[in-house]
Amino acid sequence: MTIYFYKVDEPYGCFSNFSPHPIQIDGWCWQTVEHYYQAHKFVGTTDEALIWTIKNAATPMEAAILGRDRTRQRRLDWEQVKRQIMWQGVLTKFLTHPDIQQILLNTGEEVIVEDSPTDYYWGCGQEQTGQNHLGKTLMNVRQQIRQRLAQTNYKLLDR
């Protein structure tokens, strides 16, 4: 059974980048993965000051709107690094919050799909023909967490 998610207040809403699960990376605390992701579009650009504005945005939607502003200069390597940045944010979120980590692990081997009607890159889009990179990132993170847990258990048994 494929697991679809989109809105924070619906089943599996914790998989959304808008879910209220703060993360800390490189000494910075981010309110949500969305804040973290959107801010990183401007690292090393003439619009780098926007990072602080996005970091302090009141909501993840506000952070998204600021980050999607096409009048701002994005970093030149954005297309090459955006999936890695998303992965780091999502992995950190699920390593930081054991309650939602368990929800992710409990999905077993099911396919996870961001059911966004408008996003054909991170989600599946209205026709479900999108690339679903957020769902793929979640499934990758799920596998990595399982491997870490297995290594930890192996080390404990090896003592």
C-alpha positions as CSV (number, residue, x, y, z in Angstrom):
1,M,0.0,0.0,0.0
2,T,1.5,3.3,-1.0
3,I,1.6,6.0,1.7
4,Y,0.5,9.4,0.6
5,F,1.1,12.6,2.6
6,Y,0.9,16.3,2.1
7,K,-0.7,18.4,4.8
8,V,0.6,18.6,8.4
9,D,-2.8,17.9,9.9
10,E,-3.5,14.8,7.9
11,P,-2.1,11.2,8.4
12,Y,1.6,11.1,8.0
13,G,1.7,14.9,8.2
14,C,5.0,14.6,10.1
15,F,6.6,13.7,6.8
16,S,5.9,17.2,5.5
17,N,8.7,19.8,5.6
18,F,6.1,22.1,7.1
19,S,5.7,19.9,10.2
20,P,6.7,21.7,13.4
21,H,9.8,19.6,14.2
22,P,12.8,21.9,14.7
23,I,16.3,20.8,13.6
24,Q,19.8,21.9,14.5
25,I,22.5,21.8,11.8
26,D,25.9,23.4,11.9
27,G,25.0,25.2,15.1
28,W,21.9,26.8,13.7
29,C,18.4,25.9,14.9
30,W,15.7,25.9,12.2
31,Q,12.0,25.9,13.0
32,T,11.2,23.4,10.2
33,V,13.0,21.6,7.4
34,E,11.2,24.1,5.0
35,H,13.0,27.0,6.7
36,Y,16.3,25.2,6.4
37,Y,15.8,24.2,2.8
38,Q,14.6,27.6,1.5
39,A,17.3,29.5,3.3
40,H,20.1,27.4,1.7
41,K,19.1,28.7,-1.8
42,F,20.9,31.9,-1.0
43,V,24.2,30.8,0.6
44,G,27.1,32.7,-1.0
45,T,24.9,35.0,-3.1
46,T,24.3,38.7,-3.1
47,D,20.9,37.9,-1.4
48,E,22.6,36.0,1.5
49,A,21.0,38.4,4.0
50,L,17.7,36.7,3.1
51,I,18.9,33.6,5.0
52,W,18.3,35.3,8.3
53,T,14.8,36.6,7.2
54,I,13.8,33.0,6.1
55,K,15.3,31.5,9.3
56,N,13.1,33.8,11.4
57,A,10.0,33.6,9.2
58,A,6.9,33.1,11.4
59,T,5.6,30.0,9.5
60,P,7.0,27.5,7.0
61,M,4.7,28.9,4.4
62,E,6.3,32.3,4.8
63,A,9.7,30.8,4.6
64,A,8.6,29.0,1.4
65,I,7.3,32.2,-0.2
66,L,10.5,34.0,0.6
67,G,12.6,31.2,-0.8
68,R,10.6,30.9,-4.0
69,D,11.0,34.6,-4.9
70,R,12.4,34.5,-8.4
71,T,13.6,38.1,-8.2
72,R,16.3,37.0,-5.7
73,Q,19.6,35.5,-6.7
74,R,19.9,31.8,-6.0
75,R,23.2,30.1,-5.6
76,L,24.7,29.0,-8.9
77,D,25.0,25.4,-7.8
78,W,21.4,25.1,-6.5
79,E,20.3,22.4,-9.0
80,Q,23.3,20.3,-8.1
81,V,23.0,20.6,-4.3
82,K,19.3,20.9,-3.5
83,R,18.6,17.2,-3.1
84,Q,21.6,16.8,-0.7
85,I,20.4,19.8,1.3
86,M,16.9,18.3,1.5
87,W,18.3,14.9,2.5
88,Q,20.4,16.5,5.3
89,G,17.4,18.4,6.7
90,V,15.1,15.4,6.5
91,L,17.6,13.0,8.0
92,T,18.3,15.4,10.9
93,K,14.6,15.8,11.5
94,F,14.0,12.1,11.9
95,L,17.1,11.5,13.9
96,T,16.2,14.3,16.3
97,H,12.6,13.3,16.9
98,P,12.2,9.7,18.0
99,D,8.4,9.8,17.9
100,I,8.3,10.6,14.2
101,Q,11.3,8.4,13.5
102,Q,9.1,5.5,14.7
103,I,6.3,6.5,12.4
104,L,8.7,6.5,9.5
105,L,10.2,3.1,10.5
106,N,6.7,1.7,10.9
107,T,6.0,2.3,7.2
108,G,8.0,-0.9,6.5
109,E,8.9,-1.1,2.8
110,E,5.9,0.9,1.6
111,V,6.4,3.5,-1.1
112,I,6.1,7.0,0.3
113,V,4.7,9.8,-1.9
114,E,4.3,13.5,-1.3
115,D,0.8,14.0,-2.7
116,S,1.4,17.6,-3.8
117,P,-1.1,18.7,-6.5
118,T,1.4,21.3,-7.8
119,D,4.9,20.1,-7.2
120,Y,6.1,17.7,-9.9
121,Y,9.7,17.6,-8.6
122,W,9.4,17.0,-4.9
123,G,5.9,15.6,-5.1
124,C,3.8,13.6,-7.5
125,G,1.7,16.4,-9.0
126,Q,-1.9,16.4,-9.8
127,E,-1.7,13.7,-12.4
128,Q,0.7,11.7,-10.1
129,T,3.4,11.8,-12.8
130,G,5.9,13.8,-10.8
131,Q,9.3,12.7,-9.7
132,N,8.5,12.4,-5.9
133,H,12.0,13.3,-4.8
134,L,10.7,14.1,-1.2
135,G,9.1,10.7,-1.0
136,K,12.3,9.1,-2.3
137,T,14.3,11.1,0.3
138,L,12.1,9.8,3.1
139,M,12.5,6.2,1.9
140,N,16.3,6.7,1.8
141,V,16.3,8.2,5.2
142,R,14.2,5.3,6.5
143,Q,16.8,2.9,5.2
144,Q,19.7,4.8,6.6
145,I,18.1,5.0,10.1
146,R,17.5,1.2,9.9
147,Q,21.2,0.7,9.1
148,R,22.3,2.9,11.9
149,L,20.0,1.1,14.4
150,A,21.3,-2.3,13.1
151,Q,24.9,-1.2,13.6
152,T,24.2,0.1,17.1
153,N,22.5,-3.1,18.0
154,Y,25.4,-5.1,16.6
155,K,27.9,-3.2,18.6
156,L,25.9,-3.7,21.8
157,L,25.7,-7.4,21.1
158,D,29.4,-7.6,20.3
159,R,30.4,-6.3,23.8
